[in-house]
């Protein structure tokens, strides 16, 4: 188990954390904020902390710009949703249940950063078919974000997603009841210590309007304002994301999705038990 947090990030990243997230300038002040968060958390009400080390808890403070009550609520939601939504989190605890997702190349983190330093995720829901369990897709997404959050730069600079809606079958979403759709949204909006910078939609077509109608009851205006539509104008994405990390089919020179997905799956496997087989 790691000891107390020791800042080892670059001066540039530290400056950004201080200016944008109001992170204290000394390790001792950070420790005090972490201790306050740990004391405020009720294990009796929300269950035992999955981890109680500084490197885990600092994620919640950074995600909420060191606003104690918001960070505490996020930490509570993070644990509560694991009890409330077993259809997703049972799969995370048993990755073998997601074998079909690992074989589909649906989602992966690009090998590089956006212009603003954010991590970049490529998601291709058009590859989802009737044989894929949507709860498995959600579980794989959560697992990927959890892995990404091990990187302090992602905690500080956040995440941008590129979502390719080409051939997306909206009827697959309609099979999920409204209660579970609300829980899925809660994971991203209220229970995950990640700073979502923007969602860049491509090939959205008419499905975008229908998708927004379906999800609007759960989406806050703050998130709506961060959705950017690009249609088939892939070049417009390059204003935000260097083409050197984008895949060739989006006009970039980065890895193709199959290669990128394979590499990302290997990253996800790093911390698994040795007897976990896919």
URDABEL-V47703 format. One record per run of one state. SS is the DSSP state (H for helix, E for strand, - for the rest). FROM is the first residue (numbers start at 1). LEN is the number of residues. Records with the same first field share a line. If there is no record, write none. Layout:
BEGIN
SS->FROM-LEN ; FROM-LEN
END
This chain:
BEGIN
-->1-10 ; 22-5 ; 41-2 ; 47-7 ; 64-4 ; 85-1 ; 94-1 ; 103-4 ; 115-4 ; 124-1 ; 128-6 ; 149-3 ; 158-1 ; 165-6 ; 175-3 ; 191-5 ; 203-4 ; 219-2 ; 225-2 ; 232-2 ; 240-1 ; 242-5 ; 251-3 ; 255-2 ; 270-9
H->11-11 ; 27-14 ; 43-4 ; 54-10 ; 68-17 ; 86-8 ; 95-8 ; 125-3 ; 134-15 ; 152-6 ; 171-4 ; 178-13 ; 207-12 ; 221-4 ; 234-6 ; 248-3 ; 257-13
E->107-8 ; 119-5 ; 159-6 ; 196-7 ; 227-5 ; 241-1 ; 247-1 ; 254-1
END
